[in-house]
Amino acid sequence: MDLDPNAKPKSRRGFAAMNPERRREIARKGGASVPGEKRSFAKDRDLAASAGRKGGESSRGGGRTRGPLED
C-alpha cells in the first residue's frame, strides 16, 4: 500500500475502465468466436488431460514431489 499522500491514484485500464454494459456484452460472447474445429480439448479428453499434466510440470514447482516424511 502506498502511504505517500502526494501519490496520484492509479488509472483504470482494460475491463476496469469499461462501463458495465460493455463488459457484459463482451462476457456474453464467451468462447463463441472460436470455431468448433479449434476447440480440440472439448472433443478429446485425453488431449486435455495430457496438456494439463504438461502445464503442471512446467509451472513453478515442477509437479508433485515426495516430501521428507512420505514413503
All heavy atoms as TSV, in Angstrom:
chain	resi	resn	atom	element	x	y	z
A	1	MET	N	N	0.846	-1.174	0.000
A	1	MET	CA	C	0.000	0.000	0.000
A	1	MET	C	C	0.888	1.232	0.000
A	1	MET	O	O	1.851	1.316	0.731
A	1	MET	CB	C	-0.933	-0.014	1.207
A	1	MET	CG	C	-1.866	1.161	1.191
A	1	MET	SD	S	-3.385	0.929	2.098
A	1	MET	CE	C	-2.884	0.981	3.768
A	2	ASP	N	N	0.512	2.204	-0.825
A	2	ASP	CA	C	1.306	3.421	-0.946
A	2	ASP	C	C	0.857	4.411	0.122
A	2	ASP	O	O	-0.309	4.782	0.191
A	2	ASP	CB	C	1.119	4.003	-2.348
A	2	ASP	CG	C	2.153	5.054	-2.670
A	2	ASP	OD1	O	3.037	5.284	-1.836
A	2	ASP	OD2	O	2.079	5.626	-3.765
A	3	LEU	N	N	1.772	4.866	0.952
A	3	LEU	CA	C	1.428	5.785	2.028
A	3	LEU	C	C	1.721	7.243	1.677
A	3	LEU	O	O	1.495	8.130	2.489
A	3	LEU	CB	C	2.188	5.394	3.299
A	3	LEU	CG	C	1.888	4.003	3.830
A	3	LEU	CD1	C	2.749	3.706	5.040
A	3	LEU	CD2	C	0.426	3.855	4.177
A	4	ASP	N	N	2.225	7.508	0.475
A	4	ASP	CA	C	2.561	8.862	0.050
A	4	ASP	C	C	1.286	9.655	-0.231
A	4	ASP	O	O	0.526	9.316	-1.125
A	4	ASP	CB	C	3.437	8.803	-1.206
A	4	ASP	CG	C	3.902	10.181	-1.650
A	4	ASP	OD1	O	3.657	11.162	-0.923
A	4	ASP	OD2	O	4.515	10.264	-2.724
A	5	PRO	N	N	1.020	10.730	0.533
A	5	PRO	CA	C	-0.215	11.496	0.321
A	5	PRO	C	C	-0.235	12.251	-1.009
A	5	PRO	O	O	-1.288	12.635	-1.490
A	5	PRO	CB	C	-0.248	12.471	1.497
A	5	PRO	CG	C	1.153	12.555	1.972
A	5	PRO	CD	C	1.811	11.245	1.629
A	6	ASN	N	N	0.927	12.441	-1.635
A	6	ASN	CA	C	1.012	13.163	-2.903
A	6	ASN	C	C	0.953	12.230	-4.117
A	6	ASN	O	O	1.021	12.688	-5.240
A	6	ASN	CB	C	2.295	13.985	-2.964
A	6	ASN	CG	C	2.326	15.036	-1.871
A	6	ASN	OD1	O	1.298	15.609	-1.533
A	6	ASN	ND2	N	3.493	15.264	-1.313
A	7	ALA	N	N	0.854	10.929	-3.877
A	7	ALA	CA	C	0.840	9.964	-4.977
A	7	ALA	C	C	-0.470	10.068	-5.756
A	7	ALA	O	O	-1.536	10.259	-5.177
A	7	ALA	CB	C	1.019	8.554	-4.434
A	8	LYS	N	N	-0.355	9.965	-7.082
A	8	LYS	CA	C	-1.547	10.008	-7.926
A	8	LYS	C	C	-2.251	8.649	-7.860
A	8	LYS	O	O	-1.592	7.612	-7.807
A	8	LYS	CB	C	-1.155	10.303	-9.370
A	8	LYS	CG	C	-0.599	11.692	-9.558
A	8	LYS	CD	C	-0.473	12.108	-11.009
A	8	LYS	CE	C	0.166	11.103	-11.910
A	8	LYS	NZ	N	0.418	11.605	-13.263
A	9	PRO	N	N	-3.579	8.638	-7.874
A	9	PRO	CA	C	-4.282	7.349	-7.890
A	9	PRO	C	C	-4.030	6.650	-9.226
A	9	PRO	O	O	-3.849	7.303	-10.258
A	9	PRO	CB	C	-5.747	7.739	-7.743
A	9	PRO	CG	C	-5.824	9.166	-8.146
A	9	PRO	CD	C	-4.492	9.766	-7.861
A	10	LYS	N	N	-4.008	5.324	-9.202
A	10	LYS	CA	C	-3.765	4.561	-10.423
A	10	LYS	C	C	-4.960	4.695	-11.352
A	10	LYS	O	O	-6.106	4.655	-10.915
A	10	LYS	CB	C	-3.536	3.088	-10.098
A	10	LYS	CG	C	-2.220	2.830	-9.425
A	10	LYS	CD	C	-1.961	1.365	-9.321
A	10	LYS	CE	C	-0.597	1.124	-8.712
A	10	LYS	NZ	N	-0.217	-0.254	-8.755
A	11	SER	N	N	-4.672	4.857	-12.623
A	11	SER	CA	C	-5.765	4.953	-13.592
A	11	SER	C	C	-6.296	3.558	-13.900
A	11	SER	O	O	-5.554	2.575	-13.873
A	11	SER	CB	C	-5.286	5.628	-14.866
A	11	SER	OG	O	-4.268	4.854	-15.478
A	12	ARG	N	N	-7.563	3.490	-14.178
A	12	ARG	CA	C	-8.192	2.216	-14.503
A	12	ARG	C	C	-7.948	1.916	-15.967
A	12	ARG	O	O	-8.070	2.778	-16.823
A	12	ARG	CB	C	-9.673	2.294	-14.191
A	12	ARG	CG	C	-9.910	2.460	-12.708
A	12	ARG	CD	C	-11.312	2.827	-12.379
A	12	ARG	NE	N	-12.274	1.974	-13.065
A	12	ARG	CZ	C	-13.570	2.012	-12.874
A	12	ARG	NH1	N	-14.077	2.853	-12.019
A	12	ARG	NH2	N	-14.377	1.223	-13.535
A	13	ARG	N	N	-7.588	0.655	-16.248
A	13	ARG	CA	C	-7.305	0.252	-17.622
A	13	ARG	C	C	-8.078	-1.015	-17.949
A	13	ARG	O	O	-8.543	-1.712	-17.064
A	13	ARG	CB	C	-5.809	-0.019	-17.801
A	13	ARG	CG	C	-4.943	1.159	-17.451
A	13	ARG	CD	C	-3.488	0.871	-17.676
A	13	ARG	NE	N	-3.055	-0.305	-16.930
A	13	ARG	CZ	C	-1.851	-0.825	-16.978
A	13	ARG	NH1	N	-0.941	-0.276	-17.735
A	13	ARG	NH2	N	-1.532	-1.881	-16.286
A	14	GLY	N	N	-8.202	-1.320	-19.228
A	14	GLY	CA	C	-8.830	-2.558	-19.663
A	14	GLY	C	C	-10.280	-2.656	-19.236
A	14	GLY	O	O	-11.049	-1.706	-19.367
A	15	PHE	N	N	-10.670	-3.818	-18.718
A	15	PHE	CA	C	-12.057	-4.031	-18.311
A	15	PHE	C	C	-12.485	-3.099	-17.189
A	15	PHE	O	O	-13.629	-2.688	-17.118
A	15	PHE	CB	C	-12.279	-5.485	-17.871
A	15	PHE	CG	C	-12.491	-6.412	-19.013
A	15	PHE	CD1	C	-11.469	-7.214	-19.473
A	15	PHE	CD2	C	-13.722	-6.489	-19.642
A	15	PHE	CE1	C	-11.664	-8.071	-20.535
A	15	PHE	CE2	C	-13.925	-7.340	-20.704
A	15	PHE	CZ	C	-12.892	-8.133	-21.153
A	16	ALA	N	N	-11.569	-2.743	-16.321
A	16	ALA	CA	C	-11.912	-1.861	-15.206
A	16	ALA	C	C	-12.361	-0.490	-15.691
A	16	ALA	O	O	-13.163	0.172	-15.040
A	16	ALA	CB	C	-10.727	-1.719	-14.264
A	17	ALA	N	N	-11.858	-0.055	-16.837
A	17	ALA	CA	C	-12.205	1.256	-17.363
A	17	ALA	C	C	-13.496	1.246	-18.174
A	17	ALA	O	O	-14.052	2.291	-18.460
A	17	ALA	CB	C	-11.072	1.781	-18.230
A	18	MET	N	N	-13.970	0.044	-18.542
A	18	MET	CA	C	-15.178	-0.051	-19.371
A	18	MET	C	C	-16.429	0.129	-18.535
A	18	MET	O	O	-16.440	-0.186	-17.348
A	18	MET	CB	C	-15.259	-1.418	-20.037
A	18	MET	CG	C	-14.266	-1.655	-21.093
A	18	MET	SD	S	-14.545	-3.273	-21.803
A	18	MET	CE	C	-13.082	-3.437	-22.763
A	19	ASN	N	N	-17.471	0.583	-19.197
A	19	ASN	CA	C	-18.737	0.674	-18.476
A	19	ASN	C	C	-19.328	-0.732	-18.334
A	19	ASN	O	O	-19.001	-1.636	-19.113
A	19	ASN	CB	C	-19.709	1.649	-19.152
A	19	ASN	CG	C	-20.155	1.197	-20.520
A	19	ASN	OD1	O	-20.145	0.015	-20.837
A	19	ASN	ND2	N	-20.546	2.143	-21.341
A	20	PRO	N	N	-20.180	-0.963	-17.340
A	20	PRO	CA	C	-20.696	-2.313	-17.071
A	20	PRO	C	C	-21.439	-2.938	-18.249
A	20	PRO	O	O	-21.346	-4.150	-18.462
A	20	PRO	CB	C	-21.641	-2.111	-15.885
A	20	PRO	CG	C	-21.170	-0.865	-15.235
A	20	PRO	CD	C	-20.604	-0.008	-16.321
A	21	GLU	N	N	-22.144	-2.136	-19.037
A	21	GLU	CA	C	-22.873	-2.694	-20.173
A	21	GLU	C	C	-21.915	-3.288	-21.202
A	21	GLU	O	O	-22.167	-4.360	-21.746
A	21	GLU	CB	C	-23.743	-1.618	-20.841
A	21	GLU	CG	C	-24.880	-1.120	-19.977
A	21	GLU	CD	C	-24.436	-0.040	-19.003
A	21	GLU	OE1	O	-23.430	0.650	-19.263
A	21	GLU	OE2	O	-25.094	0.099	-17.957
A	22	ARG	N	N	-20.809	-2.605	-21.461
A	22	ARG	CA	C	-19.821	-3.092	-22.430
A	22	ARG	C	C	-19.159	-4.369	-21.918
A	22	ARG	O	O	-18.930	-5.312	-22.682
A	22	ARG	CB	C	-18.769	-1.998	-22.673
A	22	ARG	CG	C	-17.669	-2.408	-23.608
A	22	ARG	CD	C	-18.139	-2.456	-25.040
A	22	ARG	NE	N	-16.998	-2.737	-25.904
A	22	ARG	CZ	C	-16.989	-3.645	-26.856
A	22	ARG	NH1	N	-18.068	-4.332	-27.133
A	22	ARG	NH2	N	-15.917	-3.854	-27.567
A	23	ARG	N	N	-18.865	-4.431	-20.630
A	23	ARG	CA	C	-18.276	-5.637	-20.051
A	23	ARG	C	C	-19.220	-6.822	-20.194
A	23	ARG	O	O	-18.807	-7.922	-20.540
A	23	ARG	CB	C	-17.943	-5.429	-18.581
A	23	ARG	CG	C	-16.647	-4.694	-18.377
A	23	ARG	CD	C	-16.288	-4.626	-16.938
A	23	ARG	NE	N	-16.931	-3.435	-16.397
A	23	ARG	CZ	C	-16.941	-3.102	-15.137
A	23	ARG	NH1	N	-16.371	-3.855	-14.247
A	23	ARG	NH2	N	-17.529	-2.000	-14.740
A	24	ARG	N	N	-20.515	-6.602	-19.914
A	24	ARG	CA	C	-21.495	-7.674	-20.054
A	24	ARG	C	C	-21.604	-8.148	-21.495
A	24	ARG	O	O	-21.721	-9.340	-21.760
A	24	ARG	CB	C	-22.861	-7.224	-19.536
A	24	ARG	CG	C	-23.006	-7.364	-18.027
A	24	ARG	CD	C	-24.445	-7.207	-17.610
A	24	ARG	NE	N	-24.897	-5.825	-17.745
A	24	ARG	CZ	C	-24.734	-4.881	-16.845
A	24	ARG	NH1	N	-24.114	-5.164	-15.712
A	24	ARG	NH2	N	-25.184	-3.663	-17.035
A	25	GLU	N	N	-21.549	-7.208	-22.427
A	25	GLU	CA	C	-21.632	-7.547	-23.844
A	25	GLU	C	C	-20.482	-8.466	-24.259
A	25	GLU	O	O	-20.680	-9.466	-24.949
A	25	GLU	CB	C	-21.595	-6.261	-24.663
A	25	GLU	CG	C	-21.655	-6.452	-26.149
A	25	GLU	CD	C	-21.492	-5.132	-26.884
A	25	GLU	OE1	O	-21.897	-4.084	-26.355
A	25	GLU	OE2	O	-20.950	-5.174	-28.008
A	26	ILE	N	N	-19.283	-8.141	-23.802
A	26	ILE	CA	C	-18.111	-8.960	-24.121
A	26	ILE	C	C	-18.197	-10.315	-23.428
A	26	ILE	O	O	-17.921	-11.357	-24.025
A	26	ILE	CB	C	-16.813	-8.221	-23.731
A	26	ILE	CG1	C	-16.632	-7.006	-24.634
A	26	ILE	CG2	C	-15.610	-9.146	-23.822
A	26	ILE	CD1	C	-15.521	-6.088	-24.219
A	27	ALA	N	N	-18.599	-10.325	-22.171
A	27	ALA	CA	C	-18.683	-11.571	-21.412
A	27	ALA	C	C	-19.719	-12.515	-21.997
A	27	ALA	O	O	-19.540	-13.738	-21.978
A	27	ALA	CB	C	-19.012	-11.273	-19.958
A	28	ARG	N	N	-20.801	-11.971	-22.531
A	28	ARG	CA	C	-21.852	-12.796	-23.132
A	28	ARG	C	C	-21.325	-13.607	-24.308
A	28	ARG	O	O	-21.795	-14.706	-24.575
A	28	ARG	CB	C	-22.993	-11.908	-23.622
A	28	ARG	CG	C	-24.275	-12.153	-22.907
A	28	ARG	CD	C	-25.400	-11.325	-23.478
A	28	ARG	NE	N	-25.718	-10.247	-22.561
A	28	ARG	CZ	C	-25.610	-8.955	-22.811
A	28	ARG	NH1	N	-25.213	-8.532	-23.978
A	28	ARG	NH2	N	-25.903	-8.068	-21.895
A	29	LYS	N	N	-20.367	-13.064	-25.012
A	29	LYS	CA	C	-19.828	-13.749	-26.186
A	29	LYS	C	C	-19.032	-14.987	-25.791
A	29	LYS	O	O	-19.006	-15.963	-26.538
A	29	LYS	CB	C	-18.950	-12.800	-26.996
A	29	LYS	CG	C	-19.736	-11.686	-27.631
A	29	LYS	CD	C	-18.834	-10.760	-28.393
A	29	LYS	CE	C	-19.628	-9.619	-28.994
A	29	LYS	NZ	N	-18.759	-8.689	-29.714
A	30	GLY	N	N	-18.383	-14.946	-24.662
A	30	GLY	CA	C	-17.619	-16.095	-24.175
A	30	GLY	C	C	-16.651	-16.621	-25.214
A	30	GLY	O	O	-15.887	-15.880	-25.793
A	31	GLY	N	N	-16.692	-17.904	-25.498
A	31	GLY	CA	C	-15.812	-18.516	-26.494
A	31	GLY	C	C	-16.468	-18.648	-27.846
A	31	GLY	O	O	-16.026	-19.437	-28.672
A	32	ALA	N	N	-17.530	-17.904	-28.088
A	32	ALA	CA	C	-18.283	-18.053	-29.333
A	32	ALA	C	C	-17.451	-17.726	-30.565
A	32	ALA	O	O	-17.744	-18.212	-31.649
A	32	ALA	CB	C	-19.520	-17.164	-29.295
A	33	SER	N	N	-16.419	-16.918	-30.444
A	33	SER	CA	C	-15.631	-16.544	-31.609
A	33	SER	C	C	-14.687	-17.659	-32.054
A	33	SER	O	O	-14.121	-17.597	-33.133
A	33	SER	CB	C	-14.832	-15.277	-31.325
A	33	SER	OG	O	-13.907	-15.518	-30.300
A	34	VAL	N	N	-14.522	-18.680	-31.228
A	34	VAL	CA	C	-13.640	-19.788	-31.569
A	34	VAL	C	C	-14.448	-20.839	-32.311
A	34	VAL	O	O	-15.433	-21.361	-31.786
A	34	VAL	CB	C	-13.014	-20.401	-30.294
A	34	VAL	CG1	C	-12.111	-21.555	-30.638
A	34	VAL	CG2	C	-12.277	-19.354	-29.503
A	35	PRO	N	N	-14.065	-21.181	-33.536
A	35	PRO	CA	C	-14.814	-22.192	-34.283
A	35	PRO	C	C	-14.716	-23.565	-33.630
A	35	PRO	O	O	-13.743	-23.873	-32.934
A	35	PRO	CB	C	-14.161	-22.187	-35.664
A	35	PRO	CG	C	-12.901	-21.430	-35.542
A	35	PRO	CD	C	-12.959	-20.615	-34.289
A	36	GLY	N	N	-15.710	-24.387	-33.848
A	36	GLY	CA	C	-15.776	-25.706	-33.228
A	36	GLY	C	C	-14.566	-26.577	-33.479
A	36	GLY	O	O	-14.118	-27.301	-32.590
A	37	GLU	N	N	-14.006	-26.523	-34.697
A	37	GLU	CA	C	-12.849	-27.376	-35.006
A	37	GLU	C	C	-11.601	-26.959	-34.243
A	37	GLU	O	O	-10.659	-27.718	-34.122
A	37	GLU	CB	C	-12.560	-27.411	-36.510
A	37	GLU	CG	C	-12.194	-26.087	-37.122
A	37	GLU	CD	C	-13.374	-25.284	-37.632
A	37	GLU	OE1	O	-14.527	-25.675	-37.392
A	37	GLU	OE2	O	-13.126	-24.252	-38.261
A	38	LYS	N	N	-11.593	-25.750	-33.689
A	38	LYS	CA	C	-10.453	-25.274	-32.904
A	38	LYS	C	C	-10.579	-25.630	-31.428
A	38	LYS	O	O	-9.663	-25.444	-30.657
A	38	LYS	CB	C	-10.309	-23.751	-33.028
A	38	LYS	CG	C	-10.063	-23.269	-34.421
A	38	LYS	CD	C	-8.620	-23.367	-34.775
A	38	LYS	CE	C	-8.404	-22.739	-36.141
A	38	LYS	NZ	N	-7.029	-22.594	-36.461
A	39	ARG	N	N	-11.722	-26.120	-31.026
A	39	ARG	CA	C	-11.947	-26.473	-29.618
A	39	ARG	C	C	-11.596	-27.937	-29.393
A	39	ARG	O	O	-12.437	-28.762	-29.060
A	39	ARG	CB	C	-13.404	-26.221	-29.241
A	39	ARG	CG	C	-13.790	-24.777	-29.321
A	39	ARG	CD	C	-15.200	-24.583	-28.879
A	39	ARG	NE	N	-15.676	-23.290	-29.338
A	39	ARG	CZ	C	-16.920	-22.913	-29.326
A	39	ARG	NH1	N	-17.849	-23.715	-28.870
A	39	ARG	NH2	N	-17.260	-21.731	-29.768
A	40	SER	N	N	-10.342	-28.263	-29.576
A	40	SER	CA	C	-9.919	-29.655	-29.528
A	40	SER	C	C	-10.055	-30.265	-28.135
A	40	SER	O	O	-10.316	-31.462	-28.011
A	40	SER	CB	C	-8.484	-29.782	-30.020
A	40	SER	OG	O	-7.633	-28.971	-29.253
A	41	PHE	N	N	-9.879	-29.485	-27.089
A	41	PHE	CA	C	-9.975	-30.045	-25.749
A	41	PHE	C	C	-11.386	-30.494	-25.422
A	41	PHE	O	O	-11.589	-31.441	-24.669
A	41	PHE	CB	C	-9.504	-29.047	-24.692
A	41	PHE	CG	C	-8.012	-28.821	-24.699
A	41	PHE	CD1	C	-7.478	-27.703	-24.108
A	41	PHE	CD2	C	-7.146	-29.719	-25.287
A	41	PHE	CE1	C	-6.109	-27.486	-24.097
A	41	PHE	CE2	C	-5.782	-29.516	-25.292
A	41	PHE	CZ	C	-5.261	-28.397	-24.693
A	42	ALA	N	N	-12.382	-29.829	-25.984
A	42	ALA	CA	C	-13.768	-30.211	-25.733
A	42	ALA	C	C	-14.082	-31.559	-26.374
A	42	ALA	O	O	-14.955	-32.279	-25.904
A	42	ALA	CB	C	-14.716	-29.147	-26.278
A	43	LYS	N	N	-13.370	-31.919	-27.426
A	43	LYS	CA	C	-13.644	-33.165	-28.148
A	43	LYS	C	C	-12.744	-34.309	-27.716
A	43	LYS	O	O	-13.107	-35.467	-27.844
A	43	LYS	CB	C	-13.462	-32.931	-29.645
A	43	LYS	CG	C	-14.446	-31.946	-30.209
A	43	LYS	CD	C	-14.192	-31.720	-31.670
A	43	LYS	CE	C	-15.164	-30.701	-32.216
A	43	LYS	NZ	N	-14.907	-30.401	-33.613
A	44	ASP	N	N	-11.548	-34.005	-27.245
A	44	ASP	CA	C	-10.569	-35.040	-26.928
A	44	ASP	C	C	-10.130	-34.924	-25.471
A	44	ASP	O	O	-9.256	-34.125	-25.128
A	44	ASP	CB	C	-9.368	-34.904	-27.868
A	44	ASP	CG	C	-8.404	-36.080	-27.769
A	44	ASP	OD1	O	-8.529	-36.883	-26.819
A	44	ASP	OD2	O	-7.525	-36.178	-28.636
A	45	ARG	N	N	-10.748	-35.732	-24.634
A	45	ARG	CA	C	-10.472	-35.681	-23.193
A	45	ARG	C	C	-9.023	-36.023	-22.866
A	45	ARG	O	O	-8.413	-35.434	-21.984
A	45	ARG	CB	C	-11.441	-36.627	-22.485
A	45	ARG	CG	C	-11.390	-36.550	-20.999
A	45	ARG	CD	C	-12.420	-37.500	-20.395
A	45	ARG	NE	N	-12.355	-37.459	-18.972
A	45	ARG	CZ	C	-13.320	-37.032	-18.196
A	45	ARG	NH1	N	-14.442	-36.625	-18.721
A	45	ARG	NH2	N	-13.185	-37.026	-16.904
A	46	ASP	N	N	-8.458	-36.999	-23.580
A	46	ASP	CA	C	-7.074	-37.400	-23.322
A	46	ASP	C	C	-6.094	-36.280	-23.667
A	46	ASP	O	O	-5.102	-36.063	-22.965
A	46	ASP	CB	C	-6.711	-38.659	-24.115
A	46	ASP	CG	C	-7.470	-39.886	-23.623
A	46	ASP	OD1	O	-7.833	-39.914	-22.422
A	46	ASP	OD2	O	-7.698	-40.790	-24.430
A	47	LEU	N	N	-6.381	-35.561	-24.744
A	47	LEU	CA	C	-5.532	-34.437	-25.130
A	47	LEU	C	C	-5.562	-33.350	-24.051
A	47	LEU	O	O	-4.533	-32.798	-23.683
A	47	LEU	CB	C	-5.997	-33.859	-26.472
A	47	LEU	CG	C	-5.215	-32.672	-27.012
A	47	LEU	CD1	C	-3.767	-33.054	-27.290
A	47	LEU	CD2	C	-5.882	-32.147	-28.270
A	48	ALA	N	N	-6.740	-33.075	-23.525
A	48	ALA	CA	C	-6.872	-32.074	-22.469
A	48	ALA	C	C	-6.117	-32.514	-21.214
A	48	ALA	O	O	-5.433	-31.714	-20.579
A	48	ALA	CB	C	-8.344	-31.839	-22.151
A	49	ALA	N	N	-6.220	-33.777	-20.864
A	49	ALA	CA	C	-5.547	-34.286	-19.667
A	49	ALA	C	C	-4.032	-34.202	-19.815
A	49	ALA	O	O	-3.327	-33.781	-18.886
A	49	ALA	CB	C	-5.972	-35.717	-19.395
A	50	SER	N	N	-3.521	-34.575	-20.990
A	50	SER	CA	C	-2.067	-34.532	-21.178
A	50	SER	C	C	-1.569	-33.089	-21.196
A	50	SER	O	O	-0.486	-32.804	-20.685
A	50	SER	CB	C	-1.657	-35.260	-22.453
A	50	SER	OG	O	-2.150	-34.595	-23.586
A	51	ALA	N	N	-2.341	-32.181	-21.762
A	51	ALA	CA	C	-1.945	-30.773	-21.759
A	51	ALA	C	C	-1.925	-30.225	-20.336
A	51	ALA	O	O	-1.039	-29.452	-19.974
A	51	ALA	CB	C	-2.897	-29.956	-22.617
A	52	GLY	N	N	-2.871	-30.626	-19.524
A	52	GLY	CA	C	-2.902	-30.189	-18.131
A	52	GLY	C	C	-1.707	-30.689	-17.349
A	52	GLY	O	O	-1.106	-29.965	-16.559
A	53	ARG	N	N	-1.342	-31.954	-17.591
A	53	ARG	CA	C	-0.161	-32.501	-16.916
A	53	ARG	C	C	1.094	-31.772	-17.361
A	53	ARG	O	O	1.957	-31.430	-16.563
A	53	ARG	CB	C	-0.034	-33.997	-17.202
A	53	ARG	CG	C	-0.881	-34.860	-16.303
A	53	ARG	CD	C	-0.501	-36.320	-16.436
A	53	ARG	NE	N	-0.829	-36.839	-17.766
A	53	ARG	CZ	C	-2.031	-37.241	-18.141
A	53	ARG	NH1	N	-3.024	-37.199	-17.285
A	53	ARG	NH2	N	-2.249	-37.697	-19.345
A	54	LYS	N	N	1.206	-31.534	-18.668
A	54	LYS	CA	C	2.380	-30.848	-19.208
A	54	LYS	C	C	2.492	-29.444	-18.612
A	54	LYS	O	O	3.576	-29.019	-18.225
A	54	LYS	CB	C	2.267	-30.765	-20.724
A	54	LYS	CG	C	3.453	-30.147	-21.395
A	54	LYS	CD	C	3.275	-30.178	-22.901
A	54	LYS	CE	C	4.449	-29.522	-23.596
A	54	LYS	NZ	N	4.277	-29.514	-25.050
A	55	GLY	N	N	1.381	-28.740	-18.519
A	55	GLY	CA	C	1.398	-27.407	-17.932
A	55	GLY	C	C	1.780	-27.442	-16.464
A	55	GLY	O	O	2.512	-26.583	-15.976
A	56	GLY	N	N	1.290	-28.439	-15.749
A	56	GLY	CA	C	1.621	-28.565	-14.333
A	56	GLY	C	C	3.093	-28.856	-14.103
A	56	GLY	O	O	3.697	-28.368	-13.149
A	57	GLU	N	N	3.678	-29.636	-15.001
A	57	GLU	CA	C	5.095	-29.958	-14.869
A	57	GLU	C	C	5.976	-28.752	-15.160
A	57	GLU	O	O	7.019	-28.583	-14.554
A	57	GLU	CB	C	5.464	-31.098	-15.819
A	57	GLU	CG	C	4.874	-32.428	-15.417
A	57	GLU	CD	C	5.049	-33.487	-16.488
A	57	GLU	OE1	O	5.607	-33.178	-17.564
A	57	GLU	OE2	O	4.619	-34.627	-16.257
A	58	SER	N	N	5.555	-27.926	-16.105
A	58	SER	CA	C	6.396	-26.794	-16.482
A	58	SER	C	C	6.179	-25.572	-15.602
A	58	SER	O	O	6.944	-24.625	-15.664
A	58	SER	CB	C	6.154	-26.408	-17.943
A	58	SER	OG	O	4.848	-25.925	-18.108
A	59	SER	N	N	5.139	-25.591	-14.787
A	59	SER	CA	C	4.902	-24.447	-13.912
A	59	SER	C	C	5.894	-24.458	-12.761
A	59	SER	O	O	6.619	-25.428	-12.540
A	59	SER	CB	C	3.470	-24.481	-13.366
A	59	SER	OG	O	3.305	-25.573	-12.503
A	60	ARG	N	N	5.891	-23.401	-12.017
A	60	ARG	CA	C	6.811	-23.300	-10.889
A	60	ARG	C	C	6.567	-24.462	-9.936
A	60	ARG	O	O	5.456	-24.759	-9.572
A	60	ARG	CB	C	6.577	-21.987	-10.163
A	60	ARG	CG	C	7.812	-21.481	-9.484
A	60	ARG	CD	C	7.580	-20.265	-8.674
A	60	ARG	NE	N	7.078	-19.145	-9.458
A	60	ARG	CZ	C	6.679	-18.020	-8.911
A	60	ARG	NH1	N	6.702	-17.868	-7.614
A	60	ARG	NH2	N	6.244	-17.045	-9.655
A	61	GLY	N	N	7.581	-25.134	-9.530
A	61	GLY	CA	C	7.442	-26.258	-8.619
A	61	GLY	C	C	7.591	-27.590	-9.318
A	61	GLY	O	O	7.970	-28.566	-8.715
A	62	GLY	N	N	7.261	-27.659	-10.588
A	62	GLY	CA	C	7.501	-28.864	-11.368
A	62	GLY	C	C	6.641	-30.054	-11.035
A	62	GLY	O	O	6.995	-31.179	-11.342
A	63	GLY	N	N	5.515	-29.871	-10.412
A	63	GLY	CA	C	4.642	-31.000	-10.131
A	63	GLY	C	C	4.842	-31.548	-8.734
A	63	GLY	O	O	5.551	-30.987	-7.909
A	64	ARG	N	N	4.252	-32.699	-8.493
A	64	ARG	CA	C	4.305	-33.281	-7.152
A	64	ARG	C	C	5.616	-33.991	-6.917
A	64	ARG	O	O	6.103	-34.733	-7.751
A	64	ARG	CB	C	3.161	-34.266	-6.987
A	64	ARG	CG	C	1.820	-33.596	-7.074
A	64	ARG	CD	C	0.750	-34.576	-6.806
A	64	ARG	NE	N	0.836	-34.959	-5.408
A	64	ARG	CZ	C	-0.182	-35.344	-4.681
A	64	ARG	NH1	N	-1.361	-35.405	-5.210
A	64	ARG	NH2	N	-0.032	-35.687	-3.424
A	65	THR	N	N	6.174	-33.749	-5.780
A	65	THR	CA	C	7.375	-34.468	-5.362
A	65	THR	C	C	7.127	-35.011	-3.969
A	65	THR	O	O	6.289	-34.509	-3.227
A	65	THR	CB	C	8.613	-33.545	-5.336
A	65	THR	OG1	O	8.343	-32.461	-4.437
A	65	THR	CG2	C	8.920	-33.004	-6.714
A	66	ARG	N	N	7.855	-36.035	-3.626
A	66	ARG	CA	C	7.686	-36.613	-2.293
A	66	ARG	C	C	8.435	-35.796	-1.286
A	66	ARG	O	O	9.573	-35.384	-1.503
A	66	ARG	CB	C	8.184	-38.049	-2.289
A	66	ARG	CG	C	7.285	-38.902	-3.132
A	66	ARG	CD	C	7.695	-40.313	-3.236
A	66	ARG	NE	N	8.656	-40.793	-2.260
A	66	ARG	CZ	C	9.091	-42.021	-2.234
A	66	ARG	NH1	N	8.675	-42.883	-3.109
A	66	ARG	NH2	N	9.964	-42.398	-1.341
A	67	GLY	N	N	7.784	-35.547	-0.179
A	67	GLY	CA	C	8.416	-34.795	0.896
A	67	GLY	C	C	9.263	-35.694	1.762
A	67	GLY	O	O	9.297	-36.906	1.585
A	68	PRO	N	N	9.950	-35.138	2.744
A	68	PRO	CA	C	10.857	-35.925	3.590
A	68	PRO	C	C	10.128	-36.958	4.457
A	68	PRO	O	O	10.714	-37.963	4.825
A	68	PRO	CB	C	11.548	-34.883	4.455
A	68	PRO	CG	C	10.687	-33.678	4.400
A	68	PRO	CD	C	9.960	-33.737	3.092
A	69	LEU	N	N	8.837	-36.751	4.755
A	69	LEU	CA	C	8.122	-37.679	5.613
A	69	LEU	C	C	7.304	-38.694	4.834
A	69	LEU	O	O	6.726	-39.604	5.409
A	69	LEU	CB	C	7.190	-36.903	6.552
A	69	LEU	CG	C	7.892	-35.908	7.488
A	69	LEU	CD1	C	6.872	-35.168	8.320
A	69	LEU	CD2	C	8.872	-36.637	8.392
A	70	GLU	N	N	7.247	-38.585	3.510
A	70	GLU	CA	C	6.463	-39.509	2.695
A	70	GLU	C	C	7.320	-40.681	2.262
A	70	GLU	O	O	8.491	-40.544	1.976
A	70	GLU	CB	C	5.907	-38.792	1.466
A	70	GLU	CG	C	4.936	-37.708	1.821
A	70	GLU	CD	C	4.374	-37.043	0.570
A	70	GLU	OE1	O	4.059	-37.761	-0.389
A	70	GLU	OE2	O	4.275	-35.824	0.573
A	71	ASP	N	N	6.714	-41.871	2.215
A	71	ASP	CA	C	7.427	-43.060	1.760
A	71	ASP	C	C	6.839	-43.561	0.481
A	71	ASP	O	O	5.744	-43.529	0.171
A	71	ASP	CB	C	7.368	-44.165	2.799
A	71	ASP	CG	C	8.299	-43.852	3.971
A	71	ASP	OD1	O	9.501	-43.996	3.778
A	71	ASP	OD2	O	7.793	-43.493	5.053
